[in-house]
Amino acid sequence: MCWRSSPRIGFVVGIGEAKKTARKGTAASKDYQAEKSQTSAISMAVLGQGARGAEARDVWEYLCMVTRGTLAWIDISAGVAGDMLVGALVDAGAQLKAIQSAVDAVIPGEALLSTSTVTRAGMRATKFEVGILEADSPPRTWTAIQTMLGAADLATSVRSHALTVFRRLAEAEGQVHGIPTDNVHFHEVGAVDSIADIVGVCAALHDLGIAQLTASEVSLGAGRVEAVHGEMPVPSPAVLELARGWTVRSGGTSELATPTGLALVTAIATSCNDIPPMTVNHVGVGAGSKDFPGRANVVRVAVGTHEDAPFLGTVVPEVVLEANVDDLDPRLWPGVLTSLLDAGASDAWLSPIVMKKGRPAHTLHVLAPQHDAAAMRQLMFEQTSTIGVRTTAVSKTALLRSWIQVDLPCGVVQVKVCYFRGRILTATPEFEDVVALARQMQQPVRHVLAAATAAAVEAGLISGAAI
């Protein structure tokens, strides 16, 4: 009988992409690394069945952090680089010791970090420096960096953010050079200082307890610059790839945005906008290497809170794609919706309508990240008989949520938990997990659903319960 037991709990914490994994059932229950959508906010790894000790504390510390509503907005209107971001976050209060510890966990004995106070066009700023302790460090591949980050003793959010940033860089480089992502060899980005910049930013965000990050439009620069492959135009090909979906401008001559800096912002920040409503508690200014006359070469960060932040969770720009279809075999619709969801759509659904001449039909709706609009549109044309697709820009507000794994005597079910102002709002067993387990155990679905619901209650996953 699949009934109540003392449930062991594992955690899947994330926003956005983790939702798609939860739809796939119990196959996602162990050793799953949530991928971050380009509209996403923070993603974290599955800590496994029966998470214990430091790993479980990482999850609960993260949930407490995001429900406190600590926000950061980054001003990158003058350009952005990895060292500028670290400098700004240290200036805003992040501890250099915590950043050094995280970098040492990934590349032990290779980098010594330091900061100094400088001026840029008359503005005081913090300059972040990476001292190279080992000469001739070899270029590293995306696969090698994955392994290094996976083995490092890092907080879960730091590892997840760093993996997301490096993957984004690898995808951009692969697109530029026409090679698979897994075959990408990093040169500048694989160097010690770039690894220190990326891990350093992720560690600084964790140290400051940042739950949500947004950023301004970015200046990319103009002209030409020397790189490993020879002279390159500015913006570089990789920077342009990374800038997809972001508001950009030239902003001046020289290289103003580096691939590392732009990858960090576009991979972690949830939106491109002016400073949001917030109570500013700390301000940090990070310096670039060059001092341009008449223009401060700095990145600024404002850290604060907003009373609605714990409710809002993540606000992301998305698009709704729609098509009216009156001549598709209705037996095909379930497969169409599944294909769209599997391809990365945030949601896909049908509405019954009546078209001209009284024809019964359906409107296909697809909600997707802005950067995926072209791919979703192509899939709609391929999977249906439509000859036109409408596109509407929208913003989506998503509650913070996690997937918490509970063990029943007959198997494992994930429970989706949503949070509102530091308390559980809803806790619902993932229905596909329930159906799969019922089929496996040859039991009625309603019995397994009741058992999963009872196990969630026994685990304390109750509406109104404080985190």
Long-range contacts (C-beta under 8 A, 24 or more apart in sequence): 1-409, 1-410, 2-408, 2-409, 2-410, 2-411, 2-437, 2-438, 2-441, 2-443, 2-447, 2-448, 2-451, 3-408, 3-409, 3-447, 3-451, 3-454, 4-408, 4-451, 4-454, 4-455, 4-458, 5-407, 5-408, 5-409, 5-455, 6-458, 7-406, 7-407, 7-408, 7-455, 7-456, 7-458, 7-459, 8-49, 8-50, 8-406, 8-407, 9-50, 9-51, 9-404, 9-405, 9-406, 9-407, 9-459, 10-46, 10-47, 10-48, 10-49, 10-50, 10-51, 10-404, 10-405, 11-46, 11-47, 11-51, 11-56, 11-59, 11-402, 11-403, 11-404, 11-405, 12-44, 12-46, 12-47, 12-402, 12-403, 12-404, 12-405, 12-414, 13-44, 13-59, 13-62, 13-63, 13-156, 13-402, 13-403, 14-42, 14-43, 14-44, 14-401, 14-402, 14-403, 15-40, 15-41, 15-42, 15-43, 15-313, 15-314, 15-398, 15-400, 15-401, 16-40, 16-41, 16-43, 16-314, 16-316, 16-346, 16-398, 17-43, 18-43, 18-44, 18-401, 18-403, 19-346, 19-401, 20-341, 20-342, 20-344, 22-403, 22-414, 22-416, 22-430, 23-341, 23-430, 23-432, 24-432, 25-430, 25-432, 25-433, 25-436, 26-411, 26-412, 26-413, 26-414, 26-433, 26-436, 26-437, 28-414, 29-405, 29-412, 29-414, 33-160, 33-163, 34-160, 35-164, 35-167, 36-160, 36-164, 36-267, 37-344, 37-346, 37-369, 37-372, 38-244, 38-245, 38-266, 38-267, 38-369, 38-370, 38-371, 38-372, 39-270, 39-316, 39-317, 39-318, 39-346, 39-369, 39-370, 39-371, 40-270, 40-314, 40-316, 40-369, 41-212, 41-213, 41-270, 41-313, 41-314, 41-316, 42-66, 42-157, 42-160, 42-161, 42-211, 42-268, 43-160, 43-164, 44-156, 44-157, 44-160, 45-156, 45-159, 45-160, 47-156, 49-405, 49-407, 49-412, 50-407, 55-156, 58-155, 58-156, 58-157, 59-156, 59-402, 60-467, 62-156, 62-157, 63-400, 63-402, 63-419, 63-467, 64-422, 64-467, 65-209, 65-210, 65-211, 66-211, 66-212, 66-310, 66-313, 66-400, 66-419, 67-211, 67-310, 67-400, 67-419, 67-421, 67-422, 67-467, 68-209, 68-211, 68-305, 68-310, 68-422, 69-211, 69-212, 69-305, 69-306, 69-307, 69-308, 69-309, 69-310, 70-208, 70-209, 70-210, 70-211, 70-212, 70-303, 70-304, 70-305, 70-309, 71-210, 71-211, 71-212, 71-213, 71-214, 71-276, 71-278, 71-303, 71-304, 71-305, 71-306, 71-309, 72-205, 72-208, 72-210, 72-212, 72-213, 72-214, 72-301, 72-302, 72-303, 72-304, 73-213, 73-214, 73-215, 73-216, 73-275, 73-276, 73-278, 73-301, 73-302, 74-213, 74-214, 74-215, 74-216, 74-265, 74-269, 74-299, 74-300, 74-301, 75-215, 75-216, 75-275, 75-299, 75-300, 75-301, 75-302, 76-215, 76-216, 76-217, 76-218, 76-219, 76-257, 76-261, 76-265, 76-299, 77-216, 77-217, 77-218, 77-219, 77-251, 78-219, 78-251, 78-256, 78-288, 78-295, 78-296, 78-297, 78-298, 78-299, 79-218, 79-219, 79-220, 79-221, 79-251, 79-256, 79-257, 79-261, 79-288, 79-297, 79-299, 80-218, 80-256, 80-257, 80-258, 80-261, 80-262, 80-264, 80-265, 80-299, 81-197, 81-257, 81-258, 81-260, 81-261, 81-288, 81-289, 81-299, 82-194, 82-197, 82-198, 82-200, 82-201, 82-258, 82-260, 82-261, 82-264, 83-127, 83-128, 83-129, 83-130, 83-193, 83-197, 83-286, 83-288, 83-289, 84-128, 84-261, 84-286, 84-287, 84-288, 84-298, 84-299, 85-197, 85-201, 85-261, 85-264, 85-265, 85-286, 85-299, 85-301, 86-128, 86-197, 86-200, 86-201, 86-204, 86-286, 87-115, 87-125, 87-126, 87-127, 87-128, 87-284, 87-285, 87-286, 87-287, 87-299, 88-126, 88-284, 88-285, 88-286, 88-298, 88-299, 88-300, 88-301, 89-201, 89-204, 89-205, 89-208, 89-284, 89-286, 89-301, 90-115, 90-126, 90-128, 90-204, 90-284, 90-286, 91-125, 91-126, 91-283, 91-284, 91-285, 91-286, 91-301, 92-208, 92-282, 92-283, 92-284, 92-301, 92-303, 93-208, 93-282, 93-284, 93-303, 94-203, 94-204, 94-205, 94-207, 94-208, 95-207, 98-203, 98-204, 98-206, 98-207, 99-199, 99-200, 99-203, 99-204, 99-207, 101-203, 102-152, 102-154, 102-155, 102-158, 102-199, 102-200, 102-202, 102-203, 103-195, 103-196, 103-199, 103-200, 103-203, 105-152, 105-153, 105-154, 106-148, 106-149, 106-152, 106-154, 106-162, 106-195, 106-199, 107-148, 107-192, 107-195, 107-196, 109-133, 109-134, 110-134, 110-137, 110-192, 111-192, 111-193, 111-195, 111-196, 113-196, 113-200, 118-287, 118-291, 119-291, 120-287, 120-288, 120-291, 120-292, 120-296, 120-297, 120-298, 121-291, 121-292, 121-293, 121-294, 121-295, 121-296, 121-297, 122-296, 123-285, 123-296, 123-298, 124-285, 125-285, 125-286, 125-287, 125-296, 125-298, 126-284, 126-285, 126-286, 126-287, 127-286, 127-287, 128-197, 128-200, 128-286, 130-192, 130-193, 130-196, 130-197, 132-192, 132-193, 134-192, 137-191, 137-192, 139-185, 139-186, 139-187, 139-190, 139-191, 140-185, 140-186, 140-190, 140-195, 141-183, 141-184, 141-185, 141-186, 141-190, 142-166, 142-167, 142-169, 142-170, 142-181, 142-182, 142-184, 142-186, 143-182, 145-186, 145-190, 145-195, 154-199, 154-203, 155-203, 155-206, 157-202, 157-205, 157-206, 158-199, 158-202, 158-203, 158-206, 161-201, 161-202, 161-205, 161-206, 161-267, 161-268, 162-198, 162-199, 162-202, 164-267, 164-268, 165-198, 165-202, 165-263, 165-264, 165-267, 165-268, 166-198, 168-242, 168-263, 168-266, 168-267, 169-238, 169-242, 169-259, 169-260, 169-263, 171-241, 172-238, 172-241, 172-242, 172-259, 172-263, 173-238, 173-259, 175-241, 176-237, 176-238, 176-241, 187-228, 188-227, 188-228, 188-259, 188-260, 189-259, 189-260, 194-260, 197-260, 197-261, 197-264, 198-260, 198-263, 198-264, 201-264, 201-268, 202-268, 205-268, 208-303, 210-303, 211-309, 212-270, 212-309, 212-314, 213-268, 213-269, 213-270, 214-269, 214-270, 214-271, 214-272, 214-273, 214-276, 215-265, 215-269, 215-271, 215-272, 215-273, 216-272, 216-273, 216-274, 216-275, 217-246, 217-247, 217-248, 217-249, 217-272, 218-243, 218-246, 218-247, 218-248, 218-249, 218-251, 218-257, 218-262, 218-265, 219-248, 219-249, 219-250, 219-251, 219-252, 219-256, 219-257, 220-248, 220-249, 220-250, 220-251, 220-256, 220-257, 221-250, 221-251, 221-252, 221-253, 221-254, 221-255, 221-256, 221-257, 222-250, 222-252, 222-253, 222-254, 223-253, 223-254, 223-255, 225-254, 225-255, 242-266, 244-371, 245-272, 245-369, 245-370, 245-371, 246-272, 247-272, 252-292, 252-295, 254-290, 254-292, 270-314, 270-315, 270-316, 271-315, 271-316, 271-317, 272-317, 275-302, 276-306, 277-306, 278-302, 278-304, 278-305, 278-306, 278-309, 279-304, 279-305, 279-306, 280-304, 281-305, 310-400, 310-419, 310-420, 310-421, 310-422, 311-399, 311-420, 311-421, 312-397, 313-397, 313-398, 313-399, 313-400, 313-401, 313-419, 314-397, 314-398, 314-400, 315-395, 315-396, 315-397, 315-398, 316-369, 316-395, 316-396, 316-398, 317-369, 317-370, 317-393, 317-394, 317-395, 317-396, 318-346, 318-367, 318-368, 318-369, 318-370, 318-393, 318-394, 318-395, 318-396, 319-367, 319-368, 319-369, 319-370, 319-373, 319-391, 319-392, 319-393, 319-394, 320-365, 320-366, 320-367, 320-391, 320-392, 320-394, 321-365, 321-366, 321-368, 321-373, 321-376, 321-377, 321-380, 321-389, 321-390, 321-391, 322-363, 322-364, 322-365, 322-366, 322-389, 322-390, 322-392, 323-363, 323-364, 323-380, 323-384, 323-386, 323-388, 323-389, 323-390, 324-353, 324-355, 324-361, 324-362, 324-363, 324-386, 325-361, 325-362, 325-363, 325-364, 325-384, 325-385, 325-386, 326-355, 326-359, 326-360, 326-361, 326-362, 327-385, 328-362, 328-384, 328-385, 332-383, 332-384, 333-362, 335-383, 336-364, 336-383, 336-384, 339-379, 339-383, 340-366, 340-376, 340-379, 340-380, 340-383, 343-372, 343-375, 343-376, 343-379, 344-368, 344-369, 344-372, 344-375, 344-376, 345-372, 345-376, 346-396, 367-394, 367-396, 399-425, 403-430, 404-456, 404-459, 404-461, 406-452, 406-455, 406-456, 406-459, 407-455, 408-437, 408-448, 408-451, 408-452, 408-455, 410-437, 410-440, 410-441, 410-443, 410-448, 410-451, 411-437, 411-440, 411-441, 412-437, 413-437, 413-448, 413-452, 413-455, 415-452, 415-456, 415-459, 415-461, 417-461, 419-467, 422-466, 422-467, 423-464, 423-465, 423-466, 423-467, 424-461, 424-462, 424-463, 424-464, 424-465, 424-466, 424-467, 425-463, 426-463, 427-456, 427-461, 427-462, 427-463, 429-453, 429-456
